[in-house]
Amino acid sequence: MTGLIVLGVYVGIFVAAMFVFTRLGAGLKDYISLKTVTFGDESAVRPNRAAGIISILTLFLLWGMFTGSSLLPGFLHAPGPFAGQTSFDYTVEANGQTDTATVTVLVHNRAENPDPVAVEVGNGFAKNDSITVAQYRSQLVSFDRNDDVKKTDGAKIVAINGQKVRPGSTVEIEGGSVTISDKGTPNFSPENGLQMEALYLPSPEAVFDRTLKVLDEGFRGTSLLGHLGWSLFRVVAGFVCGAVVGIPLGYAMGLSNWFRGWFDPIVEFMRPVPPLALIPLVIIWAGIGETGKIILLFLAALWIMAIAARSGVSGVNIAKVHAAYSLGASKWQIMRHVIIPNSLPEIFTGARVAMGVCWGTVVAAELVAAEKGAGMMIMVASKFQNTDIVILGIILIGIIGFGIDMLMRGAERVLVPWKGKG
């Protein structure tokens, strides 16, 4: 239910922002609004920077709204869990007689451990009682704990707040609900509201505070930068090895029928195999050390780079090759001045994909067996339910992955300025 509400709020903000920018004349360029559109690298449709900023702010807004963040004013918070005092009456029947007593419930924050509220027990055989319940938790109420007649004597609850009940029945009360278990025991569950429990999704400031702490103290004997550095080292080493082998292999497959026929079945067979499926085999072959992780990343990048290089060679405009031959160029000159320059755009595209796959794979590899790395941080933190560290790791992984892609795009613009220009 909460997920649907979050999605609805997100869609509403998206539609409202687009409507406002359209009305303000900010201009939305898309396929429908433009008379002519040049698709490809030089497409007329460019990212709207304002939309990008609003999108990021919206995600943080939703994060704060549904975690009760102190960074937002209270009126923006989603309804939170019930906290405070409530009560319900239960009617018990025993030996042909009935009596009613009251259970006072104190719902408190998980970090607190208050004493039950003091109550008068009353004069009937059913005695008043009180319990404490932590937010987001439920509590069985041993109603006969201080009653004169016990369940073993035949006492059973027949009504909650005057409503007749039987095992499985639920009665809504202020601040929560009471459900009768199969054995006739009332179970109180406080209202959870729409906010996420910190165990599942901590607030932005909690993650920020944990980030500062990890930066200062490190994590399991290694600094935060050290963990990220080890992950980057593994990714770069595996990617470079995959590129060094994959690019020449792709060129050979694009230039030779024999190489294409020999290696194409292998490449096409391995291409759809997820790198994560190779983890058990790599562990058997190379163990759980650094060698095994780099081999896994090598295999993750190899097939992508081979296919990219092969596609780049196959996509060279044959008219350029004929023009070079007509000018007296040798095969090496054609390779140097025609095939390689025209295949580089495809290779850079493949490199961006391969780096993304390697970055995702190294995190999974570190989840299996590693003493250092971003994936290791996430794995260990999850075991101890340190969700703030898990969120921190995910955010850092996303930022670094995005940064790597931006760097490769920049390198592509500098090294291959002719991309998309025929």
C-alpha positions in Angstrom: 0.0 0.0 0.0 2.8 2.4 1.0 4.6 1.6 -2.3 1.5 2.6 -4.4 1.1 5.8 -2.5 4.8 6.7 -3.0 4.4 5.9 -6.7 1.3 8.1 -6.9 3.0 11.0 -5.2 6.0 10.7 -7.6 3.8 10.6 -10.7 1.8 13.6 -9.4 5.0 15.6 -8.9 6.2 14.6 -12.4 3.0 15.7 -14.1 2.7 18.9 -12.1 6.3 19.9 -12.8 6.0 19.2 -16.5 2.7 21.2 -16.6 4.3 24.2 -14.8 7.4 24.3 -17.0 5.2 24.0 -20.1 3.0 26.9 -19.0 5.9 29.1 -18.0 7.3 28.7 -21.5 10.4 26.8 -20.5 9.9 24.7 -23.6 9.8 20.9 -23.8 11.5 19.6 -26.9 10.4 16.1 -27.9 9.4 14.2 -31.0 5.9 15.6 -31.0 6.7 19.3 -30.5 9.5 19.5 -33.1 8.9 19.6 -36.8 12.2 17.8 -37.5 14.2 15.6 -35.2 17.7 14.3 -35.9 18.1 11.1 -34.0 21.4 9.5 -33.0 24.4 11.1 -31.4 23.4 14.6 -32.6 19.8 14.3 -31.6 17.8 17.5 -31.2 16.2 16.1 -28.0 18.6 16.9 -25.1 18.2 16.3 -21.4 16.2 19.1 -19.7 18.6 20.1 -16.8 15.7 21.6 -14.8 13.8 18.3 -15.1 16.9 16.4 -13.9 17.3 18.6 -10.8 13.7 18.4 -9.9 13.8 14.6 -10.4 16.6 14.2 -7.9 15.0 16.6 -5.4 11.8 14.7 -5.7 13.5 11.4 -4.8 15.0 13.0 -1.7 11.7 14.6 -0.9 9.9 11.3 -1.0 12.7 9.7 1.0 12.3 12.4 3.7 8.5 12.3 3.7 8.2 8.6 4.3 11.0 8.4 6.9 9.9 11.3 9.0 13.1 13.3 8.3 13.8 16.3 10.5 15.1 18.0 7.4 11.5 18.5 6.2 8.7 20.5 8.0 6.2 18.4 9.8 3.3 19.1 7.4 5.3 17.3 4.6 5.7 14.1 6.6 3.5 11.1 5.7 1.4 9.9 8.6 3.7 8.3 11.1 3.2 5.3 13.5 1.0 5.7 16.5 2.8 6.6 19.7 1.2 7.1 23.1 -1.5 5.5 25.3 -4.6 3.7 24.2 -6.8 1.0 25.7 -9.4 -1.6 24.9 -12.0 -3.6 26.9 -12.3 -7.3 26.7 -15.2 -9.4 27.9 -14.4 -12.8 29.3 -16.8 -15.7 29.9 -16.2 -18.4 32.4 -18.4 -20.9 34.2 -21.5 -19.3 32.8 -20.5 -15.8 34.0 -19.1 -12.8 32.2 -16.9 -9.9 33.3 -15.2 -7.0 31.5 -11.7 -5.6 32.1 -9.6 -3.0 30.5 -6.1 -3.3 29.0 -4.1 -0.1 28.9 -1.5 0.0 26.1 1.5 2.2 26.0 3.0 2.4 22.4 6.6 3.6 22.5 9.6 4.2 20.3 11.9 1.2 19.8 14.8 3.0 21.4 12.8 3.4 24.6 12.0 0.9 27.3 9.2 2.4 29.5 7.4 0.7 32.4 3.8 -0.3 32.0 1.2 2.3 33.1 0.0 1.7 36.6 -3.7 0.8 36.7 -6.3 -0.3 39.3 -7.0 -4.0 38.9 -10.7 -3.7 39.7 -13.1 -6.0 41.7 -14.4 -8.6 39.2 -12.8 -11.9 38.4 -11.4 -10.2 35.2 -8.7 -7.8 36.2 -7.5 -4.6 34.5 -4.0 -4.8 33.2 -1.4 -2.8 31.2 1.3 -3.6 28.6 3.9 -1.8 26.6 4.4 -2.3 22.8 7.1 -0.9 20.6 6.2 0.9 17.4 5.9 -1.4 14.3 5.6 -4.4 16.7 2.7 -6.4 18.0 2.1 -7.9 21.5 0.1 -10.9 22.7 -1.9 -9.9 25.7 -2.0 -12.5 28.5 -5.4 -11.4 29.6 -5.6 -14.0 32.4 -2.2 -13.2 33.8 -3.8 -11.6 36.9 -7.4 -12.8 36.5 -9.0 -15.0 39.1 -10.2 -17.4 36.4 -7.6 -18.7 33.9 -7.8 -20.0 30.4 -7.1 -23.4 31.8 -10.2 -23.0 33.9 -12.3 -22.4 30.8 -12.1 -18.6 30.6 -12.4 -17.2 27.0 -12.8 -13.8 25.5 -16.1 -13.3 23.8 -16.0 -9.6 23.0 -13.6 -6.7 22.5 -15.0 -3.2 23.1 -18.5 -4.7 23.1 -18.0 -6.4 19.7 -18.4 -10.2 19.7 -15.3 -12.0 18.6 -14.0 -15.4 17.9 -10.5 -16.8 16.9 -9.4 -14.8 13.8 -11.6 -11.8 14.5 -10.1 -8.3 14.4 -11.4 -5.2 16.1 -10.1 -1.7 15.2 -9.4 0.5 18.2 -7.9 3.9 18.7 -4.2 3.7 17.7 -4.3 0.1 16.4 -6.2 -3.2 16.3 -6.8 -6.3 18.4 -6.9 -9.7 16.7 -7.9 -12.9 18.5 -5.4 -15.6 17.9 -6.3 -19.3 17.2 -5.9 -20.0 20.9 -8.1 -17.2 22.0 -5.4 -14.7 23.0 -5.8 -11.0 22.0 -2.9 -9.6 19.9 -2.5 -5.9 19.8 -0.9 -4.3 16.8 -0.4 -0.5 16.8 -1.0 1.6 13.7 2.1 1.8 11.5 1.1 4.8 9.5 2.8 5.3 6.1 6.3 6.0 7.3 9.0 3.3 6.9 10.6 1.9 9.9 14.2 2.9 10.3 15.2 -0.8 10.2 14.0 -0.9 6.6 14.7 2.6 5.4 16.6 5.1 7.6 16.1 8.9 7.1 18.5 10.9 5.0 20.1 12.5 8.0 20.7 9.1 9.6 22.6 8.0 6.5 24.6 11.2 6.4 25.6 10.9 10.1 26.7 7.3 9.4 28.7 8.5 6.4 30.6 10.9 8.6 31.2 8.2 11.2 32.5 5.7 8.6 34.7 8.4 7.1 36.2 9.1 10.5 36.4 5.6 11.9 36.5 3.4 8.8 34.7 0.1 8.6 36.1 -3.2 9.8 39.7 -1.8 9.9 39.6 -0.1 6.5 38.7 3.4 5.6 35.7 4.1 3.4 38.0 5.3 0.6 40.0 2.2 1.0 37.0 0.0 0.4 36.0 2.0 -2.6 39.6 2.0 -3.9 39.7 -1.8 -3.8 36.5 -2.1 -5.7 37.7 0.3 -8.3 41.0 -1.5 -8.6 39.3 -4.8 -9.3 37.0 -3.2 -11.9 39.8 -1.4 -13.8 42.0 -4.5 -13.7 39.3 -6.8 -15.0 38.1 -4.3 -17.6 41.6 -3.7 -19.0 42.2 -7.4 -19.3 38.9 -7.9 -21.0 39.5 -5.0 -23.4 43.1 -6.1 -24.2 41.8 -9.6 -25.2 38.3 -8.7 -26.5 39.1 -5.8 -28.9 41.7 -7.7 -30.9 39.4 -10.7 -30.9 36.5 -8.6 -32.2 38.7 -7.1 -34.9 39.7 -10.6 -36.0 36.1 -11.7 -36.1 35.1 -8.7 -38.1 38.0 -9.1 -40.7 38.3 -12.9 -41.0 35.7 -15.4 -42.0 37.7 -18.1 -40.3 38.0 -16.2 -37.0 34.3 -15.3 -37.2 33.2 -18.9 -37.8 35.6 -20.2 -35.1 34.8 -17.8 -32.3 31.2 -16.7 -33.1 29.6 -19.7 -31.4 31.7 -19.2 -28.3 31.0 -15.5 -28.0 27.3 -15.8 -28.8 27.0 -18.6 -26.2 28.8 -16.7 -23.5 27.2 -13.3 -24.2 23.8 -14.0 -22.5 25.3 -15.9 -19.6 25.1 -13.5 -16.5 28.6 -13.0 -14.9 27.0 -13.8 -11.6 26.3 -17.3 -12.8 30.1 -17.8 -13.2 30.9 -17.0 -9.6 30.8 -20.6 -8.3 32.9 -21.9 -11.2 35.5 -19.1 -10.8 35.7 -19.9 -7.1 36.4 -23.5 -7.9 39.0 -22.6 -10.5 40.8 -19.7 -8.8 39.6 -19.6 -5.2 38.1 -16.6 -3.3 41.2 -14.3 -3.6 41.9 -11.3 -5.8 42.7 -13.5 -8.8 39.3 -15.0 -8.9 37.6 -11.7 -8.7 39.7 -10.2 -11.5 39.0 -13.3 -13.7 35.3 -12.9 -13.1 35.5 -9.3 -14.2 37.7 -10.2 -17.1 35.0 -12.6 -18.3 32.3 -10.0 -17.7 34.0 -7.5 -20.0 35.6 -9.9 -22.6 32.5 -10.8 -24.5 31.0 -7.2 -24.5 34.3 -5.7 -25.9 34.6 -8.5 -28.5 31.1 -7.9 -29.8 31.6 -4.1 -29.8 34.8 -4.4 -31.8 33.3 -6.9 -34.2 30.2 -4.6 -34.7 32.4 -1.6 -35.2 34.4 -3.3 -37.9 31.3 -4.7 -39.6 29.7 -1.3 -39.6 32.4 0.6 -41.4 31.1 2.2 -44.6 32.4 0.2 -47.5 32.5 3.3 -49.7 35.3 4.7 -47.5 37.2 1.5 -47.9 36.8 1.6 -51.7 37.8 5.3 -51.7 41.0 4.5 -49.8 41.8 1.6 -52.2 41.3 3.9 -55.2 43.8 6.3 -53.7 46.4 3.5 -53.4 46.2 2.8 -49.7 47.7 -0.5 -48.5 45.7 -2.9 -46.2 47.6 -1.6 -43.2 46.8 2.0 -44.1 43.2 1.1 -44.6 43.2 -0.5 -41.2 45.0 2.4 -39.6 43.1 5.3 -41.2 39.7 3.8 -42.1 38.7 0.7 -40.1 40.1 1.7 -36.6 38.8 5.3 -36.6 35.4 4.3 -37.8 35.1 1.4 -35.3 36.1 3.4 -32.3 32.6 4.8 -31.6 31.2 1.3 -31.3 34.1 0.2 -29.1 33.6 3.2 -26.8 29.9 2.3 -26.5 30.8 -1.2 -25.6 33.4 0.0 -23.1 30.8 2.0 -21.3 28.5 -1.0 -21.1 31.3 -3.3 -20.0 32.4 -0.9 -17.3 28.8 -0.8 -16.0 28.6 -4.6 -16.0 32.0 -4.9 -14.3 31.0 -2.4 -11.6 27.8 -4.3 -10.9 29.6 -7.6 -11.0 32.4 -6.6 -8.6 29.9 -5.7 -5.9 28.2 -9.1 -6.3 31.6 -10.8 -6.2 32.5 -9.0 -3.0 29.2 -10.1 -1.5 30.4 -13.7 -1.8 33.9 -13.5 -0.4 36.0 -10.3 0.3 37.7 -8.6 3.2 37.6 -5.2 1.6 35.3 -3.5 -0.9 31.9 -1.8 -1.3 30.1 -5.1 -1.7 31.8 -6.5 1.5 30.5 -3.4 3.4 26.9 -4.0 2.2 27.1 -7.7 3.1 28.5 -7.3 6.6 26.1 -4.4 7.3 23.1 -6.4 6.2 24.0 -9.2 8.6 23.9 -6.8 11.5 20.8 -4.9 10.2 22.9 -1.7 9.7 20.5 -0.4 7.0 22.1 3.0 7.0 25.5 1.5 5.9 23.7 -0.6 3.3 22.0 2.6 1.9 25.4 4.4 2.1 27.0 1.7 0.1 24.3 1.7 -2.6 24.4 5.4 -3.0 28.2 5.4 -3.3 28.1 2.6 -5.8 25.6 4.5 -7.9 27.6 7.8 -7.7 30.8 6.1 -8.7 29.1 4.1 -11.5 27.6 7.4 -12.8 31.0 9.1 -12.5 32.7 6.4 -14.5 30.1 6.6 -17.2 30.5 10.4 -17.3 34.3 10.1 -17.6 34.0 7.6 -20.4 31.6 9.9 -22.2 34.0 12.8 -21.9 36.9 10.6 -23.1 34.7 9.6 -26.1 34.0 13.2 -27.0 37.7 14.1 -26.9 39.1 10.9 -28.6 36.3 10.3 -31.0 35.0 13.7 -32.0 33.8 12.4 -35.4 31.2 10.1 -33.8 27.7 10.6 -35.4 29.1 12.8 -38.1 29.2 10.3 -40.9 
